[in-house]
Amino acid sequence: MEIIQTDVAIVGAGGAGLRAAIALAEADPALSVALVSKVYPMRSHTCAAEGGAAGVIKADDSLDHHFNDTVGGGDWLCDQDAVEYLVREAPKELIQLEHWGCPWSREADGSVAVRPFGGMKKQRTWFAADKSGFHILHTLFQTSLQFPSIRRFDEYYATELLVGEGRCAGFTAIEMRSGQMRRFDARAVIIAGGGAGRMFPFTTNGAVKTGDGMALAYRAGVPLKDMEFVQYHPTGLPSTGTLLTEACRGEGGVLLNRNGRRFLQDYGMGPETPLGHPVLKTMELGPRDRVSQAFWHEQKKGNAVSTQWGDAMLLDMRHLGEKTINERLPLVRDMSISYMSVDPVTDPVPVRPVVHYMMGGIHTDIQAATSLPGLYAAGECACVSINGANRLGSNSLTELLVFGRRAAMSAMEYVRSGARAAGDAVLAAAEAAAQARIRGLLQRSGGTETVAGLRKEMMRIMEQHAGIYRSGEGLADACSKLAELRRRYGGIELHDKTNVYNTDLLQALELGSMLDCAEALAQSALARKESRGAHQRLDFTERDDKNFLRHSLAHYRGAEPPRMAYSDVVITRSQPGVRDYSGGHE
Amino acid sequence: MSERRVELEVLRYNPETDREPRFQRYSVACREEWVVLDALNHVKESVDPTLSYRWSCHMAVCGSCGMMINGEPKLACKAFLRDYAGVIRVEPLAHFPIERDLVTVIDDFMLKLKRVKPYLLPAQAKPIAEGAYRQTPAELKKFKQYTLCINCMLCYAACPEYGLIPKYIGPAAIALAHRYNQDSRDGGRDERQEEIAATEGVWECSFVGACSEVCPEHVDPAGAIQQVKIRSTVDWYAEHLMPWLKK
C-alpha cells in the first residue's frame, strides 16, 4: 500500500478543514499538511450555509451580549469557557476573512454590514447576501491555493484511523479514482468531516453529510458528545427540504398558520411585533428550537397549511418588496421559484421544519483536542461545546473558523512537542486489517441486504422516533431497530464490485457511518430523561438541571450499543435560568 | 400528485469493464416537479446501484452535478423534467476526460485555477488589529458578480475554444482572476496578467459567449474576458506608445 507521510493530516476540506490548513501553512511553512476529503473542497457543505456568521463588531454590541445570547440559546448546556473563547476570537476571524477577500455585504460608508438573526439580542451577523457559507468556503479554498505546504488529496474517502501506542498515527483512505487504498502516516490528525443530517429523510444537508468524521473518531474510542441534540431549521421548502435562510425573518419575513395568524405569539414568543419591523430575540426572531416546536403544536391543532408534500406553515416576505428581496435574499427568491413555483415577492412561501444541524459530535476540549492523543476535531463534526442544546443561527460559520484555527494550533504544538509516528509493525498490522475490511465488503457474495434498503429503513426510524418531539417508548423502539439494522449491515452485498469511482461502495461506507451515529443519537436521547433545547421528551417535559445539566458521552462498543457516560458542563458566570423570548425580555 | 414516466438515456463507461462508452436506457416513474438529478437518484436507489455520478447540495451551489443534458451543459439539480419532452439523454460534461459514467476528470481546471492566483494580493499587508478594509457597495458591485462562480465547469463544456485548444485557461478561471483584479482591496493584477493575458489566456477567446449563456449563476465570464482584453490592450499601448504614462 502506498504510504503518504505528512506532519498533519486533515480529514475534510470544508470551512473548518480549510481554515485549519491555512493556519498551519501560515504558522509554519515547514510543516507538511495533507488535506484529504471525499469531495473537492468547493463541494463541501459549508457552501450551502446562507445567513451569515456572528461576530461582535458594532458599537452597541458587546462580547457579553454574544456570550449571553449563545449560552441562553443553548439552554445552558454550552461550555462557557468555550463560548468565551468563541465570542472573543469571532471578530478577528471574520476580519481575517475580509482581508482574504470575502465579499461581505457593506453599509453605504463601506463598513461591514450586519443583520439580525434568531435568538441574538443585537445585530451581529456578518453576511454576503444569502450565500455567506458559499463565499466563506470559496474565499478559504482560493486563499489556500497560495500555500505550497498544503497538499490536497481530493476525492479520498478515509476509512479508519490508525492508532498505535495510544496515539492517533494517521488513517487509511480509498482514492476514489483508482479504488486503491492509501495509508496516511501523520504525526497529528484533525477531523473536520461535517455533520450527519442524512440520517434523516427530510434535511437541508447535502448528500455528503453522512457523519463519516464522527464515525472515524467514535470507532477509535473517542466518545460522541450530546448527539441527541439535532437542530430542526424552521423554514425548509416542503418539496425538497431546501433551506430558506433565517435571514428571511431577520429581514422582516413573518410566519403564518392557515388562518393567517402569526402563531409564534401563542408560544411564549409574543406579543406580535409590527409587520416589517422585526424586533430582536422575539416572535420570528426567536431561536430555532422554539420556532420548530411551535410548528409541531400548530400541526397537532390542525392549524397547518396542507400542501401536496404534507403540512406546512407560510413564510410571508411580500411586505419586504422586490428590491430588498433581490438585494438581500436573491437565492431564496430563486429557489422558491425554481423548486416551489412560488415567488416570495408576490406570494407567501410554504415551509416546514427540516433537519439542519447536529449540535453534538466528537467530544473535544476547548483546545479542539480529543481524548486520543494526536487527534483533533473542529466544525460541525465536533462538539466543543459552544452550541449546547440548541445552536443559534450564524454561530456555526464562526465556530468552524475559530475552532478550525484552534485545532491547527493545537496540532502544531503537539507535533512540535516531539510526537513521533507509531512503530512500523503496529501500523502495518492496522493497515492490513483496514484493507481486509474494505475487501471483505467489496467482495462479499450471498448477501441479502442492499445499501438503499437499509438506508431507507434507518431514515424512517429516525424521522418517526428521533424528531422534534420524542418519547421513551419511541426511542427504545428506535434503539432496538437500529441495533438490528447494524447487524443486518453485515449482510450487505454490493452490486458494484469494480474499483474506479465506485459509489455503491462509497454509499455503503457512508451508511455504516450513519448507522453508528444514529445509534449513538438514539441511545443518548433515550437516556436523557428531560426536555432541553432541541431535545424534547413528551414523557419528561421539563428541564432537569439536577440530573441532566451535563453532557452525554456515547462510547463505542463494537456490535453492542454504546456505553453512556456523562461529564460536567463548564459554567463560568451564567447560572441556568429561564429562556425568555417574549417581547418583554428587556 | 402527478407522475410521469421518463425515459433516460445515460452514458455509461467503466474503464475496467468497458472498451468504450455506451448508452443505457432507464424508464423511471417521476414526479412532475422533479429535476433530472432526482430521476438519477431514483435509478441509483431502485434500479441500478452501479451508476456513478457526483452530487451533493441539490440547490445549485456546490457545483457537483454538471452534466450534458440533451447536449447542453446543465446542473442536474436545476434541469427540470417539466422542461423536457421525450427521451432525455444524459452524458458527462463535454471537453473533459470521462473517469467513469457521468464522472469527469477535472484536474485541468484545478491546475488552471491555481495558476491565475485567485486570492487577494494586497498592495500592502494589513494587520487584523487595524480592522476591516472599507469597501463601498459600489466598489463591491464592480466584482461581486464574478465571485458567484461555483466551479461547476459548465462554461468549459460549452466553450468551443476550450474544446479545440485544451491549453486555453478558460472562462471560469479568467473570470475569477478578473474578480480579484477588480477588487478595491487587491494589488495583484500585474502578477495575474502574466497568466491571463498570455497567449493561452484571453486571446484564445473568440467571443462566442456560450460560457455566459450556460452559467447557472449568471457570472458572465464572457464579459470578464472582454474586460481583461480591453485592459490588456490599454496596458500594451501605455507601455509601447505612451511610455511616459507608466511613470
Contacts between the chains, C-beta under 8 A, distances in Angstrom:
chain1	res1	chain2	res2	distance
A	39	B	54	7.8
A	39	B	56	6.8
A	39	B	64	7.2
A	40	B	106	7.5
A	40	B	110	7.6
A	40	B	151	7.8
A	42	B	62	7.4
A	42	B	63	6.2
A	42	B	150	7.1
A	42	B	151	5.0
A	43	B	54	7.5
A	43	B	56	5.6
A	43	B	62	4.7
A	43	B	63	6.6
A	43	B	64	4.9
A	44	B	62	7.8
A	45	B	56	6.8
A	45	B	57	6.9
A	45	B	62	7.4
A	47	B	57	6.7
A	47	B	61	5.1
A	47	B	62	5.2
A	47	B	63	8.0
A	47	B	150	7.6
A	48	B	57	5.0
A	48	B	59	6.4
A	48	B	61	5.8
A	48	B	62	7.0
A	92	B	128	5.3
A	95	B	128	5.3
A	95	B	131	6.1
A	95	B	132	5.2
A	96	B	128	5.8
A	98	B	132	4.4
A	98	B	133	6.5
A	99	B	120	7.2
A	99	B	122	7.4
A	99	B	126	5.9
A	99	B	128	7.1
A	99	B	132	7.6
A	99	B	133	7.2
A	99	B	185	7.7
A	100	B	119	6.9
A	100	B	120	5.8
A	101	B	119	6.7
A	101	B	120	3.8
A	101	B	180	6.7
A	101	B	183	6.2
A	101	B	185	6.7
A	101	B	186	7.4
A	103	B	140	6.2
A	103	B	143	7.4
A	103	B	144	5.8
A	103	B	147	4.9
A	104	B	132	7.7
A	105	B	140	7.6
A	106	B	135	5.8
A	106	B	136	6.5
A	106	B	137	5.1
A	106	B	140	5.6
A	107	B	137	8.0
A	108	B	136	7.2
A	108	B	137	6.5
A	109	B	134	7.3
A	109	B	136	7.5
A	110	B	134	3.5
A	110	B	135	5.4
A	110	B	136	4.5
A	110	B	137	8.0
A	110	B	139	7.4
A	111	B	132	7.1
A	111	B	134	6.5
A	112	B	132	5.2
A	131	B	61	7.0
A	131	B	148	7.5
A	134	B	61	5.5
A	134	B	150	7.5
A	135	B	147	6.5
A	138	B	147	7.3
A	138	B	149	7.9
A	142	B	113	7.9
A	142	B	118	4.4
A	142	B	119	4.9
A	142	B	176	7.3
A	143	B	119	4.8
A	143	B	120	7.6
A	145	B	113	7.1
A	145	B	114	4.7
A	145	B	117	7.8
A	145	B	118	6.6
A	145	B	119	6.3
A	146	B	117	7.2
A	146	B	119	5.3
A	154	B	110	7.6
A	177	B	99	6.2
A	177	B	105	7.8
A	206	B	56	3.7
A	206	B	57	4.2
A	206	B	58	6.8
A	206	B	62	6.1
A	207	B	55	5.7
A	207	B	56	4.7
A	207	B	57	7.9
A	207	B	58	7.7
A	208	B	56	4.8
A	239	B	33	6.1
A	240	B	58	6.2
A	240	B	59	7.8
A	242	B	58	6.8
A	242	B	59	5.0
A	243	B	59	7.6
A	308	B	1	5.4
A	331	B	61	7.6
A	334	B	60	8.0
A	335	B	59	6.1
A	335	B	60	7.9
A	338	B	60	7.9
A	338	B	78	6.6
A	338	B	80	7.6
A	339	B	33	7.5
A	341	B	33	7.9
A	450	B	49	7.2
A	451	B	49	6.8
A	452	B	44	7.7
A	452	B	45	4.3
A	452	B	46	6.9
A	452	B	49	6.9
A	494	B	49	7.5
A	495	B	48	7.7
A	495	B	49	4.3
A	495	B	50	5.5
A	496	B	49	6.2
A	496	B	50	4.2
A	498	B	14	5.8
A	498	B	16	4.9
A	498	B	17	6.4
A	498	B	50	7.9
A	499	B	16	6.2
A	500	B	14	6.5
A	500	B	15	5.6
A	500	B	16	5.9
A	500	B	99	6.8
A	500	B	100	4.9
A	501	B	52	5.0
A	501	B	99	5.6
A	501	B	100	4.3
A	501	B	101	7.6
A	501	B	103	5.1
A	502	B	52	7.3
A	503	B	44	7.6
A	503	B	51	7.9
A	503	B	52	4.8
A	503	B	53	7.6
A	504	B	49	4.6
A	504	B	50	6.2
A	507	B	49	7.9
